[in-house]
Amino acid sequence: QVQLEESGGGLVQAGDSLKLSCAASGRAFSTYIMGWFRQAPGKPREFVAAISSWSGDKTYYRNSFKGRFTISRDNGLNMVFLQMNGLEPDDTGVYYCARGSRWPAVALADFISWGQGTQVTVSS
């Protein structure tokens, strides 16, 4: 079972940028499909983005995040990142990274391991 740990969350103002990181345990990270989810207060966890295994040449985004958020990976560091630009108050929530089991991985059921999450709060 892979261990995932998110970091990089915090309190920012509307329009700011933030880069989230997720560190994974184990030696097989490059083989993992990885993704990010967000859970806003009182709402279900929703898909943000996913990146394919190995080179990460394939990415997939929820439409509402296209153009603002960018997922990337560094297999040498066992890490996946989420660059978030133009943050809005509606982006407030807990952000989770997860390991996917298939491609494309977009639904909760497509992910098999989860981190504990990192809080992002965007003030207006």
Secondary structure, DSSP 8 states (H G I E B T S, - for coil): ---EEEE--EEEETT--EEEEEEE-SS-GGG-EEEEEEE-TTS-EEEEEEE-STT---EEE-GGGTTTEEEEEETTTTEEEEEE-S--GGG-EEEEEEEESSSS--SGGGEEEE---EEEEEE-
